[in-house]
Amino acid sequence: MSCLQFFLVVCICFQVVLNERLRVVIKEPSGPIVEGSDVTLQCVGDGEDMSQAKFQMYHKWLRSWFSVDITTSFRCWYYNFNVTRDNGELSLRVKHMYKWHAGPYRCISNGSDSLFASENLTVPLQYLNGISISEPGSIFSRYMRDPRVVRVLRGKDIELKCCASSSEPPVYRWNRKGNDWIYPTSNLKIVKITPGQGGIYTCQAIHPSIPSLSQSKSVLIEVVEEPLSSLQLSEMNLILAIAIPAGVLFLVLLGIIAYKCKAKKRNLKGMQLLDEKNSKTPIWKGSGSSLPVTVADSVPLVM
């Protein structure tokens, strides 16, 4: 082993020893941590003065660490942070923890990130949400009403995909209202559908480790005998057909209002200039501002 390699090994070992002086542990809860739970983290130091230690969280958007108990500008983004120092213990309580503020966290001391920083800790949060049912090529399905309505021509194939956001790959199962069968897969495919196979189909997504975490979504499959008219609008086309003309009409109205306001301002400005000229130039008998001589006036001007 060369001198340079020995020096690198010594530096690494020294860094590991320093990192072991501070640790971040989960104090509460003791069991699985479900999204929305209150979580308490504790900074543990072997012989360290906790009065000089502080919690930090990594901000993924800014790609930097910030001190939780000192910086307050980010607290509105991460909801309730509460740092306490009781009996020489440094604790951080996060109320209603969600996946976007699950970490990573670390504990540092003396303001030196390189020498007195603990290992990073990301809270193992369990969650399941955002379930949606989509057709191949559809990107707007999760924003549609529940149950959705899907129309399919008799004798055609139909495929629906169920998807959910989860900390672990969820278990999917389909069932049809009025039937006892369960289809244990995320994709529901019906080949050469018949009118009797129409109805309300429900997809349920279940967390594999915590069965209480589950969500479901339904879709109404209507089997039609004739091809849909080209004039018949889907839900998204109907939204666009209403939103686009409404937006154009709104812009036109704004343009008309702006044009009228500008015209009114010009008229008011012209009237003000005329009034100022008349007020400063009195009409005297025989003056140049008097009425033209060609105008007949049977009533004499009395001064």
N, C-alpha and C positions, 0 to 999 in steps of 0.2 A: 504494500500500500504506500503510495506516494505521500509526501507531506501535504499536498493540496487536498487529496482525498481525505486524509486524516483530519485536516482542519474543517472540511465540510461536514464530516460525520459529527465532530464535536459541536459545531454550530447547530446542527439539526437536533442533537440530543439536548442541548441547552435550551433551544426553543421549545421542545416538547415538555421539558421540566417546567418552564415558565408558564406554558399553556395549562398545565395540570394544576397550577396554583389557583386558577379560576375556572369554575364550571357553571353552566346554566342547566338547571334541572326543572322538571315539571312537578310542582308541589301539589296542585289540585287541577282537575280531578284525578283520582287514582286509576280509574278504568278508561275505556275508550272515550275519546273526545269527539263529540258530535258537533257539527256546525251549529252555531248559535249558543254554545255553552260558555260559561265564564271560566277562564283559565288563569291560573296563578303560576308565574315563573319565579324561581329563586336563584340568586347568584351566590354560589358557594365558593369560599376561598379558604385554603389551608394556611392559616396564619396571616391572612391578609386583612388589612384594615378596610372594612366595608364602607367606611365614610368617604373613602377616596374612589370607590368603584361606582360604575354607572352602567345602565342598560343602553344598548344600541340596537336599532333595527335597520335592516338593509332595505333601501327604497329602490324597487326594481325599475321604476320609471327614470329616476335620476341616476341610477347606478352608483349609489353612494350610501354610506352609513350616516345615520343621524341619531343623536342622543335623545332618548324618549323622555327622560326626566328633566331635560334642560330646554330642548327645542319644543315650542308649542305650536308652530306654524303648520305642522302636519297632523295635529291631533284631530282636526275636523275630518280628515280623510280616513283615519283609523279609529274613530269613535273613542270609546272610553279607555284611557290609560290611567292607571293609578299606581304611582311608585311610592313605596313605604320603606322606612328604615326603623325597625323596631328591634330592640335587644341585640343590636349588632347584625341583624339580618337585612339584606336588601331583596325586596320582592317587587314584582311587577304583576299587576292584575289587569287582564284584558277582558272587558265585559262584552258579551255577545260576539265571540270570535267567529269570523268568516274566513274563507280560503284566501282572500286577498290580503289579510293581515295575519297570516299564520307564521310568518317569518321569512328569512332566518333572523334569529336574535343572537346577540352575544353580550358578554360582560367584559368591560375593560377597566383598568385601574391606572391612576396617575396620568391619564391622558395619553398614554403611549400605546398605540395600537399594535406595534410590532413585538413588544416585550411582554406586556401584561394583558393579553387578549385571550379570552376563552375560545373554545371551539364553537363553531356556529351550530345553532339548534333551530330546526324547523319543526313546529308543532304538527304531529301526525293527525291531522284533522280528517274526520270521516264525514262525507257529504254525498248527497244524491239530489239533483235538481235539473231543471231545464229539459224535461222530457218533450219530445216532439215526434210527430208522424209525418213522413214526407213520401212523395212519389219520386221515382228516378228523374233527376234533372230539376227538381223543385227546390227553391231556396227561400220561399216565403211561408212555408207550412207552419212554422211555430207561431206565426203571428195571426193565424186564422182562428175563427171561432171554434169552440169545442161543443158538440162534435162537428168535425168538418163533413162536408158532403162531397163525395167522389162519385161521379157518374161514369159508367163503363158500358160499352155496347155488348149486348148478349153474344156469348160465344168467344169473347176476347179474353186474353190473359190480363191479370192485374197483379201488381206487386207493390206493397207498402213496407216502408222501413221505419222501425221504431228506434229512437236514439235518446240517450240521457247522459248528462254530465255527472260523473261519479268519481270518487276517490279510488275505487276499485271497479274493474269491469263488472257491470251489473248483470243480473239474471233477468232475462226477458221471457214473457209469456203472453200469448194472445188467447182471447176467448170471444165467443159470439154470444150476444144477448139471447137468452132462451135456449141455449145449448149447454151441455155439461163438458164438452171437450175442451182441452187446453193445448195450444200449439206452442211448444217450448223453444222459441227462437225469436230473434229480433226482426226477421223479415217474414212478412205474410205474403204468400203467393198462391193465387187461385188460377188454375188453368181452365180455360173455356168455361167461364162463369155462366151460371144459369140464374133465372129470376129467383129461384128458391134459395140461392146462396147470398142474396142481398140482406142487408140489415146493419145493425150497429155492432162494430167490432172494437174491442178495447184492448189496448196494450198496457201491460203493467211492468214497470222496471223495479227490481228489488235489489238492495245492497247485499252482497254475498256474506259480509261479516255481521251486519246489523240489519236483520230483517225488518225492523220497525221503520227503517228508512226506505220508503217506497213511494212511487208516484205512478199515476195512470192517466191515459188520454184515449179518447174515443174517436171513431170515424164512422160516418154513415155511408155505406156503399149502396148506390142505387143502380139497378140494372135496367137499361133502356132497350127498347126493341128496334129503334131506328137511330141512325147517326145523328149526332147533335147538329143543329143548324149552325152555319158559320157565323150567324148573327148572335147566337147565344153566348153570353159572356161568362167567363169564369170569375171567381171571386176577386182575384188580383186584377184582371182586366177591368172588372166593374169598378174597383177602387181607382184605377188609373183613369178610366173613362170619366169619372166624376171629378177627380182631383185636378187633372190637367186643364179642362175648360174652366174650372173654378179659379185656378191659379192665373190663367190668362185673363179672365174677366177682372180679377182683383188688380192685376197690373194695369189693365186698361183704365179702370176707375181711378187708380192712383195717378196715372198720366193726365186724365181729364181734370182731376182736382188740382194737380200742380199747375196745369196750364191756366185754369181759371184764376187761381191765386195770383199768378204772375200778371195776368191781364188786369186783374183788379188793382194790383199794386201800381201798374203803369197808369191806369186811369186816375187813381187817387193822386199820384204824383203830378200828372198834368193839370188836374183841377187845383191843386195847391199852388202851382206856379201861376196859373191864371188869376187866382184870387189875390196872390201877392202883388201881381202887376196892377190889377184894378185898384187895390187898396192904396198903392203908392202913387198912382196917376189920377188925380181928380179931374173930372170933366167940367171945364169952365166954358161959359158962353164965349164963343168966338175962338176957342182953343183948337189946336190941331186934333185933339181927341174927341171933339164934338161930333155929332152926327153929320153925315155927308149933306151937302147943300141940295142934293137932288131929292132928298127925302122931304116930303111935304108934311108940315106939322101946323095944325090950326090952333094949337094951344101954345101960347108963348111961354118961354122958359123964365121963371121968376126966381131971382136970386135973393 
